[in-house]
Amino acid sequence: MRSQRSNVDGLVVRTEGLVRRFGENVAVDGVDLEVAPGEIYGFLGPNGAGKTTTVRMLVTLLAPSAGHAWVAGRDVFSDPGGVRLCIGVALQEAALDPRQTGSEILRLQGRLYGLGRDEIERRLMDLRDLIDIGDVLDQFVGSYSGGMRRLDLASALVHNPEVLFLDEPTTGLDPVSRTEV
């Protein structure tokens, strides 16, 4: 039975004994974690250490095999929809439609999160400056260089999420872009 306890302790991420198995392989083994509001937390470790698997559980893409996890006070198992509404996610593999423009993708993302037209336009103006790709936002994503991964980051930020998850956000970026991110 999973705990229905809410995360009343004010943490934005909390896990207790979080486990993920793939058959006999234990990818994540009993992770206890507490992340406070405003805190930046990073997972460091070699390939295969379970970093991406942990993030995928926290963003509700994988169900935990055991343990408990809350994000922004919502249980990732019993309230995955609530978790998704309050997080921004940019994973290793950018999922951007090459036949859309950057602006179209950001506007769609804003609409999916329930933002009104005026709020979406304000957020796009803010994000143009923040991610420094304003000059190509109206071009098709398929024409972007590999360094334009920042659009994926903007997509994760468009609704001003409570919690932002980044999984290797600088993969594929040039050295200048890495520093900016």
Disulfide bonds with the S-S distance in Angstrom:
none
